[in-house]
Amino acid sequence: MHTSHKTETSNLSPDVKEFRVFVVSIDQVTTEKFRATLQAKVVMNGEKTAIGREVGFFLNDIMLGAAACDKWGRANISIEITWMLLTYGNTLTAQIEGLDGIITLALPLPERPKTSAEIKKEEQERQEKIASDKRKRLVAELERYMVEIPAGIFEMGQSEEEQRLLKQWGWWNDYFFNECPRHAVKLSEFAIGRYPVTQAQWDAVMGTTPSNFKGMHLPVEQVSWNEAQEFCLRLSEDTGKMYRLPTEAEWEYACRAGSADIWCFGSDPAQLGQYAWFSENAGNQTHTVGQLQPNAWGLFDMHGNVWEWCQDAYISDVYATLHAQSPAVNPVYASGGSMRVIRGGSWYNFPARVRASGRNYGGPAHPYHDVGFRIVRTN
């Protein structure tokens, strides 16, 4: 590694016939013996005289011998010292001695060139820090967007009036009997995500981008119930708080936000496009979360965009059991069926499928391009 340092002065006498360059110190004291090649160049009135020799030296023990110069005009003198050293990062201090006195130069030695392995390691560490900072930011975002839901009692499932309207509109399907009978449920307080989990948040926690529709602020989809469970587990480990999927009852309670109607805003299908991405306005794709109107508790995309995984196993006639308990307290069915509940409907579905009481299911190991999830935090 060659490096050059230059100083200029106009104070040296025109009668000077020689000068000496001494290396007087190197900071960061060491006892290592160095090998170096030093060369001094004196430029006077455009003419150059050069001297140099290879030397071995300890601290305070090096001198580059005299240089005879024939043409010293009264002009600026440029002295350049070039060296090669086997160590890096220290400071070499030299003295230039002439008849008019001593000029001292503090010459920082260059940093040792990085090896390819060191460069690769530094880049890897840089990328890891970027990923870590991004992960922390997005995890903090997930926590910041949790909405506290008060404890309460509500009527869960399809009402007789809802069934009447579905039949009147020609939307009825006998499959909807799985939403009956309507029954009272009592829930403890919990917090739920303001939005479905986004692709950016999924990537921050899981390090993958599985979604069919690509966009960091789109809801994550193409993730199975099992993978959503793993996401919650990792998020809990990262934060020291308990995150999980909502139970089916928690999901409907949060979706309704105090409403007893077909949707969170009422029972007028003409208003649905203000709250939900579904078959009539979604354009066969998911959309950025939070673009439409929220429900009364500030939750977005509870209707449409993507179906959302719930904690429960799907049991088609479970409401009959819950109805008999009246009210059922914090109900959840972790077993009893091979399928898992999904709620809310998606961009693909017609209005009858994005109702607050609507129930559906999927295989826990199977990802779907219209199914995502949101998270719940409990104390």
N, C-alpha and C positions, 0 to 999 in steps of 0.2 A: 504494500500500500504506500504510494507516494503522496505527499502533501506538501504544499508550499505556503510560506508566510512571508509577507513583504513589509518592510518599514522604510520610510523615507526621511531624510534629514538634510538640511543645508548648512549645518553648523560645523562640519568637520573642516579642518584647516587645509588649504590647497597644498601645503608642504608635506602632508602625510604621505609616506611611502609604503606603509604597510598597516594592516589592522589584524586584530586577533578576535576570534569568536570563541567564547567559552560557554559550555553548557554548565550552569552552576547549580541547577536543582530540577528535580521532578517531584511533583506533589504525589500524595499517597505513597508514603515511604515504603520501599521494598528493597530487599537485599539481592534480588535477582540480577544477574549480569546479562546485559543486553548486547546484541550485535546490531550495529547500525552503519549505514552509509550516509555521511553528511557531505553536502556540497554547498559552498557559498559562492554566490555570484555578485560581483560588484559592477554596477552599471554607472558609468560616468560619461556624460555628454554623448550618450548613445553607444559608447564602446564598452564591451563586457570583458572582464577578467574572471576566470573561474578557477577554483581550487577544490580539491576534495580528496578524501581518503577513507578507507574502511577502518573503523576503530572498534575496540572492545572497551567497555567502561562500566564502572560502578557509579553510584550517585556522587555528584560533585567531583567527578574525575574524568573529564573529557575536554580536550582542546583541539580545535581545528586550526592548524598552523597558519603562519603569516602568508599574506598574499601581497606580492609586489605589484604596484600599479604605476605605470609610467606617466600617465596623462591625467593628473588630478586637476581639473578645472574647477573654478568656483561655480558650482552648479549643484542642483539636487542630486544626492547620491541615493540610489535604490539598492538595498541589500536584500537578497532573497536567499532563504535557507530552505533546502529541500532535504528530506530525510526519509528513511524507511526503518521502521521499528517492528519488533516482534510482539510488542504489547500495545494496548490501545487505551484511550480514555483518560490519560493523565495529562499534565501540563508540563512542557519543557520550557525552562527559562534560560535565555541566552544573554550574554553581555557582549556588546561590540565596543572594543577599546580603541580609542584614537588619541591623538595628542590633546584634543580639546575635552577629553573626558570619556565617560562610559555611558553608552546607551543600552538600556536593558529592555529586552523583548520577552514577553510572556506568550509562549506559543502552545496553544492547546493541541494535544495530539488527537488524531482522529479516532472515532469509535471503531472498534473492530468490526469488520464486515460480517454480517449475519450469514450463517450457513443456510442452505436450502431447507434443512430440517427445522432450524429455528424460525425461519420465515413461515414455513408451513404451520408450525405450532402456534406462532403469534396470530396467524390468520384464523386458525381453528378457535383459539381463545377469544378472538374478537367476535367471530360468528356466534360462539356460545354465549357471550355476554349480550349480544344483540337479541338472541333468542330468549335469554333469561329475562332481560328487561321487558321484552314484548310479553312474555308469559306473565310476569308480575303485573304489568299494566292491564292486561285483559282479564286476569283473575280478579284484580281490584275492581274492574268494570262490572264483572259478574256480581260481585258482592254489593257494589253500589246500586245496582238495578234490582235489588230484591225489595219487594213490597210487603209490608206487614199486613197480614189479614187477621181481623179480630175473631175471637172465638164466637160461636153462635149456633143456632139451630135453623135449618132450612128444609124445605120440601124438595126432595131429590126425585128425579124421574119425570115421566111424561104425564101431564094433567089430562083430564077428560076434555077440556076445552082445546088443548093442543091437538089431541087426536081428532076432534071434530073438524078443526080447521084443515088439518092435513088431508082428511077425506074430502072436504069441500073443495080444496085446491087441486085435487087429483094427485096428491103427493104420497098418499098412504101406501105402505108396504107392510105386509104381515110380519116382516122381520122386526119392525119397530115395537113389537110386543115385548122385546127384551128390555124395554125402558119402563115397563109396568110391573107392579103398581107403584104409583108415587108414594113415597114414605118419608117420615121425618128422620133427619140425621143431626146429631149433635157433634160439633167439632171443636177441638182445642185450637188456640191461635197458632199460626205458622207464618212463614214468609215464602213468597213465590216469585219467580222471575217476572220482571215487567214484560220481557219479550221471550220468545223461543230462543234457545241457544243458537248463536250464529256460527258460521263457518270459521271466522277468525278466532272465536272463543274455543271452539272445538280443537282447532289446530294448536292453540297455545297450550292446552292441557294434554292433548293426545298426540300431537305431532303428526297428524295426517289430515288429508283433505279429500274425504270420500264422496262428497256430494256430486250428484248428477248435474245440478245447475250450479255454475261456479260464480262466486261473488262473496267476498269476505263478510259483508253485512246481510247476506241472505241467510235464512234459517238453515242450519245443517240438516241434511236428510241423507238417506242411504246409510243410516246407522241402525243397527239392531237394538233390541231391548237390552241384550247382554252388554253391548258396547256402551249404551247409555248408563248402565249400572257401573261399568268400569270408570266412565267419566266422573260420575258422582263420587266414587271411591277416591280417585286421585285428587279431585278438588277438595274433598274433606281432609285428606292427608296434607295437602298444600296449605290449607287455611286453619286447620285445627278446629273446624266447625263441621257440623253434621249436615251434609247435603244428600239428597235422594230424589227419586221421582215422586211426583204427587200421587197420593191415592186417588182412586176414581172419584170418591166423595169430595176430597179437597179440590180436585180439578173443577168439578161442576159448581161447587160452592163459590170458588174464585171467579169462574166464568160468569155466573149469574150476577154476582156483585149486588145481591139484594133483589134481583128481578125474579118474578115467577112466570115470566112469559116465554115465548119460544126462543127468542134470542136475548142477549143481555140488554138490548135497547127497547124491546117490545116485541110485538107480533106482526109488524108490517113488513112484508118482504121487499117492498119498494126501497126501504132504507138499508137493506143488507149490504149493498155496495159501498156504503160509507164506513163499514166496520170490518168487512171480510173480503179476502181474495178467494174467489170461487170460480166455477166454470164460466160464468157470464162476464167476468171482468179481468180474470187473471192472465188470459192469453196463453194458457197451457204451460205456465211456469210459476216458480216461486217469486216472491218480491221482497225487497229490503224490509226488514222488520220495522214496525213502528210508524209506517207511513199513513195508515188510516186512523179512524177514531178509536180511542180506548174505551173500555167500559167504565162504570161508575167508580171503580177502585183503581183506575189508572193502568189497567193491564191491556196490552195490545195483542192483536192477532189470536185471540182466543177462539174466534170463529175463522175457519179457513186458513189459507197459506200452506200449513202442513198439519197433518194429524199429529197428535202428541202422545207419546208413550206414557202410561200410568203404571204405578207399582203393582196393581192387582192382576191376579190371574183372571181370565175371562170365564165367567159362568153365566150362561144365558138367562137362567131363572133365579139368580141370586136375590133379586129385589123382593121376591115373595118372602124369603127368609128375613131380610132386613125389615120388611114391613111388619112382621110379627114382633120385632124387638121394640119398635116405636117409643122413643127414638133409638136408633142404632148409634152407639157412641164410638167415634173414630174408627169406622169400619174399614177393614182392608182384608183382602183374600189373597194371601201369598201362595196358596196351593189350591188344588181342586180342579185344575184345568191345564191343558198343555199350551194354550194360547195366552197372550197378554193383551190387556185393554189398551185401545187407542181412542182418543177423544178429539172433537173439534172440527173434523173435516179438513179438506185441503183445497188447493187450487184446482184440482181435478173434478171436484164434486158439485152437484147441483144443490140448491138451497136447502132441501130437506135433510141433507147429510151434514150440514154445518150447524145444526141446532145445539143448544146448550145441553139438552138431554140425550142427544144422539150417542149411541154406543157402537163400537166396532172392535176388531181384534186383529192381531197379527202373530206370527210365530216368533218367539223370543230370539232365535238365532238368525232370523232373516231380515236383511235391510230392505227398505222400500224407498222409492224415489219421491214419495209424497208423505213420508213419516219422519218427524223430528221429535223434539221434546223440550220441556222447560223444567227448571229445577225448583225444589223446595228446600228450605232450611228450617230445621227445628232446633230448639234449645235443649 
